[in-house]
Amino acid sequence: MRHDLVSIILRAWDIYLGAKPMTMITPRIAAELLYHEGLVREAYKDSVGIWTWGVGITDASGHHVGRYKDNPQTIEKCLEIYLWALREKYLPTVLQAFAGHNLTEAQLGAALSFHYNTGAIARADWVRKWKDGDKDGARRAILNWSKPKEIIGRRKGEQALFFDGKWSGDGTVLVYNVAKPSYQPVGGKRVNVMPELERLL
């Protein structure tokens, strides 16, 4: 009985959020990106040798990551900086790209995930098509951003979320270790971060 009541409440909340224009980051949106991104608690070198930390944070964000070389931080600290980057660096650009159009929670989550990964929301052809009313064209065009091939699963997840409201994330993130002396992320263990996200947001 209790489970049924919780399901009804969550469904009602989804309907409410689906009807309400979304302009802020929710725990569910933050968790969706984390599900695709992963988290590394100390500085590492990405695939092209750029020092990176946390949830894909580099010096280009304005947050200097060299301080985390051989200096692992708590998951909470990584999440705090990730949420700062989302709010300050990514959310404004996404909202500007969709100016004049209301987004649902699912649509904002998908658009943020796309922009966090590509940095290209302002010039993405699928966004223009969607704003012009060409929903089918937009659905197809989001998959134009599918290189390298390892990103295809993420792009399909963003497509399903934006156009069908189907979430991929389950409130967990893969937390990686760092191999040395290569400073490459290795392993990966799923950790539930929803309680921390709900507290931080």
N, C-alpha and C positions, 0 to 999 in steps of 0.2 A: 504494500500500500504506500509506504514511504517512498519507495523507488519510483512508483507511478506518479506521485505528486511532484517529486523533483523533476522528472522528465517533462511534465506539463509546464512547470514554472520555467525551465530552461527553454522550452519551445516558445512560450509566450515572450520571453526575453529576446529570443532570436527574431521573432516577428516584429517586436517593438523596435529593435535596433535596425532591422531591415527596412523599416519605414522611415527611420529617422536619419537625416543627413549626418554623415560621420566626418568629423574634422579633428579627431584626437586619437592618440594611440591607446588601445585597450590591451589588457593582458593577453587576450586571444590573438590579437594582431601581432604583438611582440613575440608570442610563442610560435606563431606560424613561421616567421622569419627565422627564428632560432632553429626550428626543425630542419630548415633547408641549409642553414649556414654552418652550424657547429661552433664550438668555443674552445679556445686554447688559453690556458691560464698564465703562460709566460710567453715572451716574445719568440717568434719563429720566422723563418724565411719562407715567403710564399713561392709559388711555382716559377716566378721570374726573379726571385732573389730579393724581393722587397720585405723589409722587416715589418712584421704584422703582429697583432696581439688581440686577445679577447675574441670578439665577434667580427673579425675582418677589419679591425681598426688599424690604420697606418698614420704616419706623421702628417699626411695630407689632410687629415681631419682637423688638425690643430692640436690634437692630443699626442704628445711625444711618447712613442712606445719603446724607445731604447732603454728606458728605466726598468723595463720588465724583463730584460735579458737576464737569464739565470735567477729570476726573481718572481716566482709564481705568486699570483694574487688569488684572493678568494673568488668563488663564482659570483658572489654578491657584488664585489667591486667590478668585475667584468660586465655584469648586467647593468650596473649604474652608468658606466661609460657608454655602453651600447645604447641605452635608452636616451642618454644625452645626445648622442650622434643622430639617432632617429628623429628626435624632436627638433634639433637645431640645424641639421645638415640635409635631411631627406624629406621630412614632412612638409616644410614650406614649399619645396620645389614640386612635390606631387600635387599639393593643393592648387598651386599656380597653374600646373599643366591641365587641371580639370576645372579651372575657374568657370563659374556659371553653370556647373553641373553638380548635382548632389550625388555623393557616393554612399553606398551602404558600407557597413563594417567590413563585409567580405571584399567588396571592391577596393576599399582603401587598403586593406591588408595585402591584396594581390598586387596593387600598384606600388606600394612601398617595397614589397619583396622584389619586384622587377627592378625598381630604381636602385635599391641597395646593392643588387647584383650587377647591374649594367651601367648605372649612372646616366641613363639615356631617356628618362621619362619625357623630357622636354622635346625630344626629336623623334620619338617612337611613332611609326606610322599607324600602329594599331590604336593608339590614343586618339589621333586625328580622325580615323575612321569611326571610332565609337562616338566621338563628339558630333560627327556629321550624321549620325543615325544609321551608319552601316555596321550593324552589330555582327552580321555573319562575316563580313570582311575583316572586322577587328578581331574576331575570334580566330580566324585563320592567320592574320598578320602577326599576332603575338608570337607565333611559332617561328617567324622569320629570325628571331633572336635566339637561335638554338645552337650556337657554336661557342665552345667546343661541344662535341656530342655528349659529354658527361653532364651537360646542363639541361638536356632535353627533358628529363624527368621533372626537374624543377619548373621549367617553363610550362609543361603540361599541367602541373599542379596549380600554377598561377592562372592558367587559362580556365581550369575547372572552378577555381575560387572566384575569379572575377565574373565569369559569365554564367555559372551555375550555382554559386554559393556553397561549393563543396570544399571543406577545409581538409588539409593534409595533416597538420600538426596535432600532436596528442599531449602537448604540455611538456615535452621532453626536449633535450638538446644533447647532441653527441659532444662529450668533453674529451679532448685529445691531450696526450702527453707530448713532449718534445724530445726527439732523439738527438744526441750530441755525439760528435761535433758538427753534424750536418744542420742542426736546428730545423729539422723537418717535423711536422706533426705526425704522430703515429698512434696506433691503437684507436681508441674511441669507445667510451662507455656512455650509455644513455642515462641521463639524470633528469628527474622531474624538477622543473624550475617554476611551475605555476605558483606555488605559495610565495616565492620571492618576488615574482612579477606582480602579483596582486598587491603585495605590500608596498613595492616601490612605485606602483602606479596609483 
